[in-house]
């Protein structure tokens, strides 16, 4: 792959490594064994939980797989909500709780396990983490399975990049209808390998603001995209995300002449028609704003042979690349944008956990 000036940043290297990580993981992971374990739990509900980017994984999975026929109900429950109101969520329930965590040691990851121990000790747990030495990887209890991703996904940079995408794709491999055939994962890797070399020239100059939009699972991919740009620019580029139809209901007031609007588009009816209408409207109403469409036949052509949920991880690559290039243009430390400020850290700290009584 062509050497870029940004290679000095661990974050950039971690972004560019994703196609190889996904391809190798497709061959190495025992997806059939993990799917069999999930099926054996015979639960009525599966909850996907995590904090921040890890919570957005659950949002994408549920939005993308909720139309599946049969099987348990899928629900996204951020650990930041569960830890704050554990009794409201857990009392009298025993779902399969799938916890995502890059470090696997965040306060909310630990707090979720504490809440389960106190209120639903029999609930099975599947902990998906990038850190084999973490609490999520090593703490047992009830029926627990830990799935540790390759070490290469344990991003050393501030932002979650390969950790986000590989945890998301792993969850899709375990919970999507069908078999354990990793062909969709391999196709996602192939699309990512095709896109990454062209994205640096496609992102443009750092904007004053950015907006990311999508439908269904791609709306939540838009949420993750917006977060990446805000994180790595240390808030210097304000960002907004929304659904295609929701954007007109007030949030469109965020757009100014120096706003870069990114639409994560799909190909499914009727959503694609609504997306096309909004794209035409935005280009007519905001001629000075840059509008970039990512999706089948878009400005950045992204195939979706397995549907939009499998395209979520490749779609986010644009924001990952843009966030590095824009942050660098603003003079930010890409690997540690909040260095010296003490306001945000790679692993959230300073959260006091309070006892949960059964």
Steps between C-alpha positions, in 0.01 A plus 500: 500500500625849417686670783321805635638777722240393754683166547668664799169467684405167658136591430570522126679165497214341693247634248700372204548156658128421508463309171778259599364467854151414376631256239723318750222494760261342248741207477603478866181541705283200588175674409312169481597413856400839634167490313430157649569635848263794442226267378547271801418785739139485371414853618205718406711818474856595409626836627799672343675735737802728513589865547553761229622338178445157655136590558461607138600148395186373669290771334629399156453127561146535628391743227647271236376166630166591658310380192630144540236235540504282807760489771526720810411867507805723451537815708769766533550611862798734553697409809486867598122459534510156657751597770304812592162319524580132551180404683282647226673288237596177672264411780313184406678461165769264378600601146821402329711814558762566235758750627735680261820662624827595336689513827247282681582694816280809484295591804175421321627159388576412860177658620296291256654180635435617858137575416454158342654330803261685733176498303517225238774257599365228273506713186752366246774734385702531183788745540660618175821690564832592342700457821572146617615624841186702569216457744268406215741228388579351840205549735264203515155455650179336386532357149779719362693488176779741412585560136835676473576667169848509344754713680520728197147624577604633842551850361774698671365830365234702677223419253341160454552400137594137430355406839161646406484344156624154597269473802209608280578249226553226759157566649343483154672167440350364823145639482407547134265244349668229300812299560848556637638541146729806526443603137330831601798584721742426218295716262506787750879463520526512122289818480709663774823410318363658182379818674781593735756600234256746338348656811785742586439689175120492550458656843588857404617783723408519866149650524360734760229244579405150389174309473462125456167349393366151432202268514453204736835352604680764294344774714690357795811462285451873440497550876834323535636703207405827667660393826829413329533846347410678824739284703807536281444869435460544879166667436637752251269359231146483642306206358141389477346168399144405419277279291417602145137582577570637847751758379237735358321525835720770648854359487548636147535842666854389592619532139711803403698580188812330638323174595602169345191277475566128463214267407547128567258375236342162445332321214186365665154638421345724610793636704719558195231718340475719811879529504509608136235765566693643794828501311343705219346734755826555687696574185237750388455672836865507606701547179808615694500194726677185394274193472665158476295186439647166604317195371400315184558737208594787734786746484687225683360179353456243776338170406256343746464137386398385847278796589556827682591357840804325353592828328505693829863425582632586150281813497663633817843483337438839338457670837796314648730620221350849498535536875874435482560730202284780635645474852852508360413807291381669819828419673355239736682206652302231320588221743423713806284800401434605860861486618560754772131574551411215736140495379484179294719191511532189283330286768236696690605549860377684806161327515405389850299177499230470763381178658207320340275330750301197389 
